[in-house]
Amino acid sequence: MDRRTLLKYSLSGIGVGLLGASLQSIVNAEEPGSSQWGYIGGEGPEYWSELSPDFQVCVSGEYQSPIDLNASIPAELGEIEISYQDSPLKLINNGHTIQVNYEPGSYLKLDGQDYELLQFHFHKPSEHLVEGSPYDMEVHLVHRNQETGNLAVLGVFMKRGGSDNPTLSPIWDKMPKSAGPERSVRGVSVDASELLPEDKGGFYRYYGSLTTPPCSEIVNWIVFKQPIEVSAAQIVKFINAAGINARPAMPINRRFVLSAGG
Ligand SMILES: [Zn+2]
């Protein structure tokens, strides 16, 4: 199937799955020869759809992310089953964010389906809003279902607190200051479960998209209500390495946001 056919599929919203966003674009930075995009000026979010025919759904899609998580509907959503293992630290500054690529073998179970943790990365400020307001930062833990290619992304808000977040410290210590290839850090491992809030029963759930080009509408979003903490110094270091990198909130259109827990 050529790229044009893929595009047609993504635009019609049928069978998007892996077709809409190649695994490489999710795990790594850019595909060779792919279009440049960014967060400011002529490469910014309002122009993404003009930068490449592959990015059309960024403007034509009706299930785009992020959104303002207001007017949510209380629902019994059950527990999110998470089983994560430690992973050796492999990180990349891909020019859009700081991303930690995760070793295979960590899973999230959602609606009876397994989604494997591929990577997590950060946004400053948060991309999702709560009642119109952003948090200081947001981490996205990206999981993929092997059969369908659909994603489940856990979003965790990060709120400025007093001291350095110790889970972030080993990542922040090795944070590449500019864009470049993935780096493996010998002798350091990370545990993604330490990035999740204590209260895992309170979360929002809705269906949406990647928040970066190609904006594929293949994402089961779960955003926890309780934030974790990040220090002011950690926020500054992130901005210096990756810059401001949040897509503005998109229209909710005909979607519902479900809300579990207090
Ligand atoms: Zn993200």
Boltz pocket constraint, residues with backbone or C-beta under 6 A from the ligand:
constraints:
  - pocket:
      binder: B
      contacts: [[A, 121], [A, 122], [A, 123], [A, 140], [A, 211]]
      max_distance: 6.0
